[in-house]
Amino acid sequence: MFESHKGFDSLDLHGVRHKEAMEMVREELNIKKSKGSFSLIIITGNSILLQNRIFKEILELTKFNYYIPSWNLGQIIVDYVKL
């Protein structure tokens, strides 16, 4: 589910099966990138397995900057600056 979260765009994956979640992340990142620079919060909840899959299968293959913030381990923040 796509929404705004504290002024940032966010994708909430709570209750979404991993296969569908991966497709949602790929699709949302492609849409965002096609529009230019962006910041996106991907809310994964407590699923370390899903976070690792997003890192290895999607984010590590891109030029996006991404991290898990220390103040909320249940999310991934993805930034992209189009130069």
Secondary structure, DSSP 8 states (H G I E B T S, - for coil): -EEEETTEEEEE-TT--HHHHHHHHHHHHHHHHHHSSEEEEEE-TT-HHHHHHHHHHTGGGSS-EEE--TT-TTEEEEEE---
